[in-house]
């Protein structure tokens, strides 16, 4: 028998909605796909019949986590990053991305990314999808099927830049300038595929969005940046871009444009509320002011930044300025896809770069980055990442007895410092239970993993051949360039931080 919705009764409810805070013996009513009531548990009122009931006694109830940035292809290369910086990593991962050229590859990557995310309590994710040229819009649709089958809420933003890899790196003594003419055909094909995707995917089943994924300006020609602005004028979608992930990007940006990458985005009309800037480790004060004025969102990926040695983003400065900050896992070939890993890193890292304790991020603030902040990156503020009437019914239930997390007066602190995702037992997306007893209920994850394993073995010889070709072609010159750029930075490694970030601020 069908029901009109679901009543989640008796749990300790953490709403993350302003001052609403914590509700003991609370209740959440989801009518269709939308929350109708959040508050103390109460008898059903007039017109509140026909709901199924989910007993949440003994559980902690909170909004689903929101991942602001990942790459689904990463599930094909888990454990693939060790001891290399970004500029040496990119050729290796490009070789993998070029090998993933079938719709089945993209479907498996998306479905298994969704499964791993859902089981740990992430109900919405943004896939900066590696764009396979041959498939065009079919690639986007294959990934969309994976996400919709799993039941997750997702935004697909196909990643694209039209400069060759060599042209994205700084010119140094070991790397002379590269002459390269613009090739608008590549950009036009990408934007044409995106134009096809918007009416087909944006808003699909009330769970899917489609964004533009034009990459950082150091990877793009002026033609692509100009055409991207025209695309955003024509279609009501957002955009995501890697910006200032590594020091080399700051150097190359000034070589190409004579100014900062943030200024370039502003000049092309791309810096605004619809844009999310991923990583953003190397901005200066002027960049931060531009982002603040524009209302753009920053996606902090502390795990990937550490793994690739990129540095630590100035997140406390951003939050103090009122810049919205989300959290992202990056791909599964970096760390795991549990957003709890990033939550804990974000809470702790900045206590090293900011020794004045009054500037440290609180646990509650970091938890909001993983919920409300993520909602801003998806352009869904107020609709996800919060439990309130009118928001989407994306809800997760955790059993404090399943891990070191303890129910208490400050569950945010316990969650941030101790949760791994192991406590998550039930997940709802749009009022539908998609994880029950810690297992995805809409897909056969074991079968998908088996298919992925077989496909990965088939691809292994080709991927290894491509990676060896990339190492032979780029390895020595990129290594020399990287050493030269890093040697020029002095003390500003973005780990210890420049002197301005080590000052002790005036106490309030």
Secondary structure per residue as TSV (DSSP state, phi and psi in degrees):
chain	resnum	aa	ss	phi	psi
A	1	X	-	360.0	130.8
A	2	X	-	-75.4	151.8
A	3	X	-	-122.9	162.6
A	4	X	S	-81.4	-15.5
A	5	X	E	171.3	-157.5
A	6	X	E	-140.2	141.0
A	7	X	E	-108.8	122.2
A	8	X	E	-101.4	107.3
A	9	X	E	-119.4	142.8
A	10	X	E	91.1	-3.0
A	11	X	E	-85.3	170.3
A	12	X	E	-87.8	111.8
A	13	X	E	-99.3	122.0
A	14	X	E	-106.6	104.4
A	15	X	-	-80.3	-30.1
A	16	X	-	56.1	28.8
A	17	X	S	-110.4	90.6
A	18	X	T	55.0	-123.5
A	19	X	T	-95.3	6.2
A	20	X	-	-64.3	-38.2
A	21	X	-	65.3	-134.5
A	22	X	E	-103.9	133.6
A	23	X	E	-121.6	111.6
A	24	X	E	-75.4	144.9
A	25	X	E	48.8	54.4
A	26	X	E	-93.4	-178.8
A	27	X	E	-148.3	139.5
A	28	X	E	-126.6	123.9
A	29	X	E	-109.4	124.1
A	30	X	E	-109.7	117.6
A	31	X	E	-103.2	110.3
A	32	X	T	67.9	-119.2
A	33	X	T	-107.3	9.2
A	34	X	E	-124.9	141.4
A	35	X	E	-71.5	129.5
A	36	X	E	-103.7	-26.1
A	37	X	E	-154.1	138.5
A	38	X	E	-137.2	124.6
A	39	X	E	171.9	-165.0
A	40	X	E	-62.7	148.9
A	41	X	-	-61.4	138.5
A	42	X	-	-152.0	159.5
A	43	X	-	-63.2	151.6
A	44	X	-	-62.4	133.5
A	45	X	-	-92.0	-178.9
A	46	X	T	-58.0	132.5
A	47	X	T	81.2	0.8
A	48	X	-	-105.1	50.7
A	49	X	-	-116.2	166.0
A	50	X	S	89.6	8.0
A	51	X	E	-92.8	147.0
A	52	X	E	-81.8	157.6
A	53	X	E	-116.4	133.2
A	54	X	E	-113.7	114.1
A	55	X	E	-76.5	114.5
A	56	X	-	-108.8	12.6
A	57	X	T	-57.7	131.0
A	58	X	T	86.6	-2.8
A	59	X	E	-108.4	156.3
A	60	X	E	-98.4	129.7
A	61	X	E	-114.7	126.7
A	62	X	E	-150.0	168.3
A	63	X	E	-67.2	151.9
A	64	X	-	-60.7	146.1
A	65	X	E	-72.2	154.8
A	66	X	E	-126.1	114.0
A	67	X	E	-87.5	118.9
A	68	X	E	-84.0	-8.1
A	69	X	E	-168.2	125.0
A	70	X	E	-151.7	172.9
A	71	X	-	-129.5	115.0
A	72	X	G	-64.7	-29.5
A	73	X	G	-59.5	-18.6
A	74	X	G	-60.6	-21.3
A	75	X	G	-67.4	-17.0
A	76	X	G	-81.9	-6.5
A	77	X	G	-142.4	43.9
A	78	X	T	-61.3	138.8
A	79	X	T	74.0	22.4
A	80	X	-	-94.0	1.9
A	81	X	-	-119.9	122.7
A	82	X	-	-159.0	118.0
A	83	X	S	68.8	34.0
A	84	X	-	-142.0	143.3
A	85	X	-	-79.6	173.6
A	86	X	H	-54.8	-45.6
A	87	X	H	-70.4	-19.1
A	88	X	H	-91.2	-26.0
A	89	X	H	-72.8	-38.5
A	90	X	H	-57.6	-46.1
A	91	X	H	-60.0	-37.0
A	92	X	H	-66.2	-43.6
A	93	X	H	-75.6	-26.9
A	94	X	H	-63.7	-38.8
A	95	X	H	-60.9	-40.2
A	96	X	H	-66.6	-47.9
A	97	X	H	-59.6	-37.0
A	98	X	H	-70.1	-24.6
A	99	X	H	-78.8	-24.5
A	100	X	-	-83.7	91.5
A	101	X	-	-124.6	0.9
A	102	X	S	-105.0	152.8
A	103	X	H	-60.1	-35.1
A	104	X	H	-61.6	-38.4
A	105	X	H	-60.5	-46.3
A	106	X	H	-70.6	-36.2
A	107	X	H	-64.0	-49.4
A	108	X	H	-60.4	-43.7
A	109	X	H	-59.6	-45.1
A	110	X	H	-68.8	-47.1
A	111	X	H	-62.4	-39.8
A	112	X	H	-78.4	-30.2
A	113	X	H	-62.0	-44.9
A	114	X	H	-62.0	-43.5
A	115	X	H	-62.0	-47.8
A	116	X	H	-64.1	-38.0
A	117	X	H	-66.8	-48.0
A	118	X	H	-61.4	-43.4
A	119	X	H	-62.1	-24.4
A	120	X	T	-99.8	6.4
A	121	X	T	101.2	8.7
A	122	X	E	-89.3	121.3
A	123	X	E	-104.1	-9.3
A	124	X	E	-146.2	137.3
A	125	X	E	-141.4	155.6
A	126	X	E	-114.9	115.7
A	127	X	E	-97.5	106.7
A	128	X	-	-78.7	80.3
A	129	X	-	-69.1	128.9
A	130	X	B	-66.6	126.7
A	131	X	-	-87.3	112.9
A	132	X	-	-87.4	116.5
A	133	X	T	-58.3	-41.0
A	134	X	T	-65.1	-34.9
A	135	X	T	-85.9	-27.8
A	136	X	T	59.3	-133.7
A	137	X	H	-62.6	-25.4
A	138	X	H	-60.5	-32.3
A	139	X	H	-63.9	-43.8
A	140	X	H	-65.0	-39.9
A	141	X	H	-68.6	-34.5
A	142	X	H	-65.1	-44.8
A	143	X	H	-63.3	-40.7
A	144	X	H	-59.6	-40.8
A	145	X	H	-61.4	-40.5
A	146	X	H	-60.7	-43.5
A	147	X	H	-69.4	-43.1
A	148	X	H	-68.4	-37.5
A	149	X	H	-62.7	-40.3
A	150	X	H	-72.8	-27.1
A	151	X	T	97.4	5.6
A	152	X	-	-79.5	158.2
A	153	X	E	-88.6	134.9
A	154	X	E	-147.2	150.5
A	155	X	E	-118.5	126.1
A	156	X	E	-103.2	123.2
A	157	X	E	-128.3	93.3
A	158	X	E	-62.3	123.6
A	159	X	E	-79.1	132.2
A	160	X	E	-155.7	134.8
A	161	X	-	-139.4	148.5
A	162	X	-	-112.7	15.9
A	163	X	S	-95.3	143.4
A	164	X	-	-66.0	155.7
A	165	X	G	-52.6	-43.1
A	166	X	G	-58.4	-32.0
A	167	X	G	-83.9	-6.8
A	168	X	G	-90.1	-8.3
A	169	X	S	-101.5	152.7
A	170	X	-	-60.8	144.5
A	171	X	-	-80.4	124.4
A	172	X	B	-134.2	-175.3
A	173	X	T	-58.5	-28.7
A	174	X	T	-93.8	-9.4
A	175	X	B	-132.3	96.6
A	176	X	-	-70.7	169.8
A	177	X	-	-62.2	150.1
A	178	X	-	-114.3	123.5
A	179	X	-	-81.8	127.3
A	180	X	-	-150.5	126.4
A	181	X	-	-87.5	150.0
A	182	X	-	-65.3	146.9
A	183	X	-	-129.3	86.7
A	184	X	H	-62.3	-19.0
A	185	X	H	-59.9	-40.4
A	186	X	H	-62.4	-47.4
A	187	X	H	-63.8	-40.8
A	188	X	H	-64.3	-39.5
A	189	X	H	-64.4	-42.6
A	190	X	H	-60.7	-49.6
A	191	X	H	-68.1	-31.2
A	192	X	H	-66.2	-41.4
A	193	X	H	-63.7	-39.8
A	194	X	H	-65.6	-38.8
A	195	X	H	-63.4	-36.0
A	196	X	H	-66.1	-35.6
A	197	X	H	-74.0	-33.1
A	198	X	H	-56.2	-54.3
A	199	X	H	-67.5	-24.9
A	200	X	H	-82.9	-33.7
A	201	X	H	-116.1	-32.6
A	202	X	T	-68.7	113.0
A	203	X	T	93.0	3.5
A	204	X	G	-58.5	126.7
A	205	X	G	52.6	21.5
A	206	X	G	70.0	11.0
A	207	X	T	-126.9	-7.4
A	208	X	E	-119.3	142.5
A	209	X	E	-127.9	157.8
A	210	X	E	-126.0	124.5
A	211	X	E	-116.6	161.9
A	212	X	E	-77.8	143.6
A	213	X	E	-121.3	28.7
A	214	X	E	-52.4	128.6
A	215	X	-	-84.1	-174.0
A	216	X	-	-53.8	148.5
A	217	X	G	-57.8	-25.4
A	218	X	G	-69.1	-14.3
A	219	X	G	-104.9	5.4
A	220	X	S	-127.9	145.7
A	221	X	-	-80.7	158.8
A	222	X	H	-55.6	-33.6
A	223	X	H	-59.4	-46.8
A	224	X	H	-65.0	-41.1
A	225	X	H	-63.8	-41.8
A	226	X	H	-65.4	-43.9
A	227	X	H	-67.9	-30.1
A	228	X	H	-65.6	-40.0
A	229	X	H	-63.1	-39.9
A	230	X	H	-63.8	-38.5
A	231	X	H	-62.6	-45.5
A	232	X	H	-67.0	-27.3
A	233	X	H	-70.6	-29.7
A	234	X	H	-87.5	-27.4
A	235	X	S	-128.5	138.5
A	236	X	-	-83.1	64.7
A	237	X	-	-127.1	166.2
A	238	X	-	-93.5	-169.8
A	239	X	E	-151.8	145.3
A	240	X	E	-127.3	144.8
A	241	X	E	-151.5	138.8
A	242	X	E	-73.3	124.1
A	243	X	E	-138.2	125.9
A	244	X	S	57.8	41.8
A	245	X	-	-70.7	-35.8
A	246	X	S	-131.6	159.2
A	247	X	H	-60.7	-33.3
A	248	X	H	-63.1	-27.8
A	249	X	H	-70.3	-36.5
A	250	X	H	-64.1	-42.5
A	251	X	H	-64.1	-48.8
A	252	X	H	-66.5	-36.8
A	253	X	H	-57.8	-43.3
A	254	X	H	-71.1	-32.6
A	255	X	H	-65.1	-39.8
A	256	X	H	-76.6	-41.4
A	257	X	H	-117.9	-11.5
A	258	X	S	74.6	11.2
A	259	X	S	-154.1	-177.3
A	260	X	-	-76.0	157.2
A	261	X	H	-64.2	-32.2
A	262	X	H	-67.2	-40.4
A	263	X	H	-63.3	-36.5
A	264	X	H	-62.1	-47.2
A	265	X	H	-59.4	-39.7
A	266	X	H	-65.4	-44.4
A	267	X	H	-61.6	-33.5
A	268	X	T	-88.2	4.4
A	269	X	T	75.6	19.2
A	270	X	-	-96.9	-14.1
A	271	X	-	-86.9	108.8
A	272	X	S	-167.9	-174.1
A	273	X	T	-60.6	-22.8
A	274	X	T	-84.5	-2.6
A	275	X	E	-103.8	136.0
A	276	X	E	-115.5	132.4
A	277	X	E	-102.9	117.0
A	278	X	E	-92.7	138.4
A	279	X	E	78.5	-71.1
A	280	X	-	50.9	52.4
A	281	X	-	-81.6	-30.6
A	282	X	S	-115.7	32.7
A	283	X	-	-76.3	159.1
A	284	X	-	-105.2	-177.3
A	285	X	H	-61.4	-38.1
A	286	X	H	-65.2	-39.8
A	287	X	H	-58.8	-45.1
A	288	X	H	-62.9	-39.4
A	289	X	H	-64.9	-40.2
A	290	X	H	-62.8	-43.7
A	291	X	H	-64.1	-41.6
A	292	X	H	-61.6	-48.3
A	293	X	H	-62.5	-35.5
A	294	X	H	-78.3	-20.8
A	295	X	T	78.6	20.4
A	296	X	-	-75.1	163.3
A	297	X	E	-108.8	144.5
A	298	X	E	-107.5	136.2
A	299	X	E	-107.1	114.0
A	300	X	E	-89.2	123.8
A	301	X	-	-121.5	74.1
A	302	X	H	-61.4	-36.8
A	303	X	H	-64.8	-48.7
A	304	X	H	-65.0	-39.3
A	305	X	H	-61.3	-38.3
A	306	X	H	-72.8	-43.1
A	307	X	H	-62.9	-35.4
A	308	X	T	-95.0	3.2
A	309	X	T	66.5	27.2
A	310	X	-	-77.3	-25.2
A	311	X	-	119.3	-173.4
A	312	X	-	-117.5	121.4
A	313	X	-	-65.8	148.8
A	314	X	-	-78.2	63.5
A	315	X	H	-66.8	-43.3
A	316	X	H	-56.9	-38.7
A	317	X	H	-63.1	-41.3
A	318	X	H	-64.2	-47.4
A	319	X	H	-65.5	-36.1
A	320	X	H	-63.9	-32.5
A	321	X	H	-81.6	-9.2
A	322	X	T	88.4	15.1
A	323	X	-	-76.0	126.5
A	324	X	-	-63.7	131.6
A	325	X	E	-123.7	125.8
A	326	X	E	-105.8	171.4
A	327	X	E	-116.1	145.5
A	328	X	-	-135.9	150.9
A	329	X	-	-88.8	-18.3
A	330	X	-	60.5	-168.6
A	331	X	-	-77.1	163.8
A	332	X	T	-68.7	-10.6
A	333	X	T	-81.4	-3.9
A	334	X	T	-93.1	-100.7
A	335	X	S	-104.5	-163.6
A	336	X	-	-76.4	172.1
A	337	X	S	-95.8	12.1
A	338	X	-	-80.2	119.7
A	339	X	H	-66.7	-16.9
A	340	X	H	-63.1	-31.8
A	341	X	H	-60.7	-45.9
A	342	X	H	-69.8	-34.7
A	343	X	H	-59.5	-47.9
A	344	X	H	-68.0	-41.2
A	345	X	H	-61.3	-44.3
A	346	X	H	-62.6	-35.5
A	347	X	H	-70.6	-30.5
A	348	X	H	-101.1	-34.8
A	349	X	H	-56.8	-43.4
A	350	X	H	-77.4	-4.9
A	351	X	H	-76.9	-15.5
A	352	X	H	-88.2	-43.6
A	353	X	H	-78.8	-18.0
A	354	X	-	-128.2	82.7
A	355	X	-	-67.9	-16.9
A	356	X	S	-74.4	111.6
A	357	X	G	-64.9	-23.6
A	358	X	G	-68.2	-15.3
A	359	X	G	-95.3	-1.4
A	360	X	S	-67.5	149.3
A	361	X	-	-75.8	131.5
A	362	X	-	-77.5	161.3
A	363	X	H	-61.6	-40.2
A	364	X	H	-63.2	-39.9
A	365	X	H	-64.4	-41.5
A	366	X	H	-68.2	-38.6
A	367	X	H	-62.9	-34.3
A	368	X	H	-70.4	-30.3
A	369	X	I	-61.1	-37.8
A	370	X	I	-80.8	-1.7
A	371	X	I	-128.3	-78.4
A	372	X	I	-63.7	-39.6
A	373	X	I	-62.8	-42.7
A	374	X	H	-61.9	-37.8
A	375	X	H	-58.6	-38.3
A	376	X	H	-64.1	-39.3
A	377	X	H	-63.3	-31.6
A	378	X	T	-89.7	1.6
A	379	X	T	59.0	39.7
A	380	X	-	-128.0	33.3
A	381	X	B	-57.9	133.1
A	382	X	T	83.8	-14.8
A	383	X	T	-98.7	-30.7
A	384	X	B	-134.2	168.3
A	385	X	S	77.5	12.2
A	386	X	S	-155.3	147.9
A	387	X	-	-104.0	106.1
A	388	X	S	-157.2	155.6
A	389	X	T	-59.5	131.8
A	390	X	T	99.4	-18.2
A	391	X	S	-80.1	165.5
A	392	X	B	-70.1	150.8
A	393	X	-	-81.7	57.7
A	394	X	-	-100.1	104.5
A	395	X	E	-135.6	140.9
A	396	X	E	-124.6	146.4
A	397	X	E	-119.9	131.3
A	398	X	E	-119.4	143.4
A	399	X	E	-100.5	106.4
A	400	X	G	-58.3	-23.1
A	401	X	G	-76.6	-10.9
A	402	X	G	-83.7	-9.3
A	403	X	S	-153.2	-163.4
A	404	X	S	-77.7	-4.8
A	405	X	-	-69.2	133.4
A	406	X	-	-119.8	133.7
A	407	X	-	-66.0	143.9
A	408	X	S	179.4	-166.8
A	409	X	T	-74.7	-17.8
A	410	X	T	-130.3	68.6
A	411	X	H	-64.2	-27.5
A	412	X	H	-59.5	-42.4
A	413	X	H	-62.5	-45.9
A	414	X	H	-63.7	-40.9
A	415	X	H	-63.7	-48.2
A	416	X	H	-65.4	-39.9
A	417	X	H	-90.3	-16.6
A	418	X	H	-130.7	-25.0
A	419	X	-	-71.3	142.4
A	420	X	-	-117.8	-12.0
A	421	X	S	107.3	-13.0
A	422	X	T	-68.0	-22.9
A	423	X	T	-80.8	-14.7
A	424	X	E	-70.7	121.2
A	425	X	E	-115.9	-23.9
A	426	X	E	-139.0	136.3
A	427	X	E	-134.2	130.9
A	428	X	E	-115.8	137.6
A	429	X	E	-124.9	121.1
A	430	X	T	58.1	34.8
A	431	X	T	79.6	-0.1
A	432	X	E	-102.5	132.9
A	433	X	E	-74.7	116.5
A	434	X	E	-112.0	-14.8
A	435	X	E	-132.2	126.5
A	436	X	E	-131.7	132.2
A	437	X	T	53.7	36.3
A	438	X	T	77.7	8.0
A	439	X	E	-121.7	139.5
A	440	X	E	-67.7	132.1
A	441	X	S	-100.8	-12.3
A	442	X	S	-98.6	-15.4
A	443	X	S	-133.8	158.3
A	444	X	-	-95.3	93.5
A	445	X	H	-64.1	-36.9
A	446	X	H	-62.6	-41.6
A	447	X	H	-64.9	-42.2
A	448	X	H	-63.2	-40.6
A	449	X	H	-64.4	-39.1
A	450	X	H	-63.0	-44.1
A	451	X	H	-64.1	-40.1
A	452	X	H	-62.7	-43.3
A	453	X	H	-60.6	-43.8
A	454	X	H	-64.1	-42.7
A	455	X	H	-67.4	-39.5
A	456	X	H	-61.2	-39.2
A	457	X	H	-65.9	-38.7
A	458	X	H	-62.6	-38.2
A	459	X	H	-83.0	-18.3
A	460	X	H	-52.4	-49.5
A	461	X	H	-59.5	-41.1
A	462	X	H	-67.3	-43.5
A	463	X	H	-62.5	-45.8
A	464	X	H	-63.9	-37.2
A	465	X	H	-65.0	-45.2
A	466	X	H	-63.7	-40.4
A	467	X	H	-65.7	-38.9
A	468	X	H	-65.4	-39.3
A	469	X	H	-62.7	-41.6
A	470	X	H	-66.7	-40.3
A	471	X	H	-63.7	-43.1
A	472	X	H	-65.4	-37.1
A	473	X	H	-77.4	-41.2
A	474	X	H	-112.7	-23.1
A	475	X	H	-51.1	-58.6
A	476	X	H	-61.6	-45.0
A	477	X	H	-69.8	-37.6
A	478	X	H	-67.9	-39.8
A	479	X	H	-59.5	-46.2
A	480	X	H	-65.5	-42.4
A	481	X	H	-60.5	-46.0
A	482	X	H	-60.4	-45.2
A	483	X	H	-62.5	-39.6
A	484	X	H	-65.8	-45.2
A	485	X	H	-65.3	-46.2
A	486	X	H	-64.9	-33.6
A	487	X	H	-68.0	-24.3
A	488	X	T	-82.4	-7.6
A	489	X	T	-80.7	-19.4
A	490	X	T	67.4	-131.2
A	491	X	T	-85.0	-9.6
A	492	X	-	-85.6	81.1
A	493	X	-	-95.9	-7.0
A	494	X	S	65.3	18.7
A	495	X	S	-107.9	-60.2
A	496	X	S	-71.2	-32.5
A	497	X	-	87.2	152.8
A	498	X	-	-67.2	165.6
A	499	X	H	-58.3	-35.0
A	500	X	H	-62.0	-25.8
A	501	X	H	-88.2	-10.6
A	502	X	H	-96.1	-3.1
A	503	X	S	-66.5	146.6
A	504	X	-	-86.2	115.8
A	505	X	-	-71.4	164.7
A	506	X	-	-71.5	133.3
A	507	X	-	-67.5	142.8
A	508	X	-	-81.3	360.0
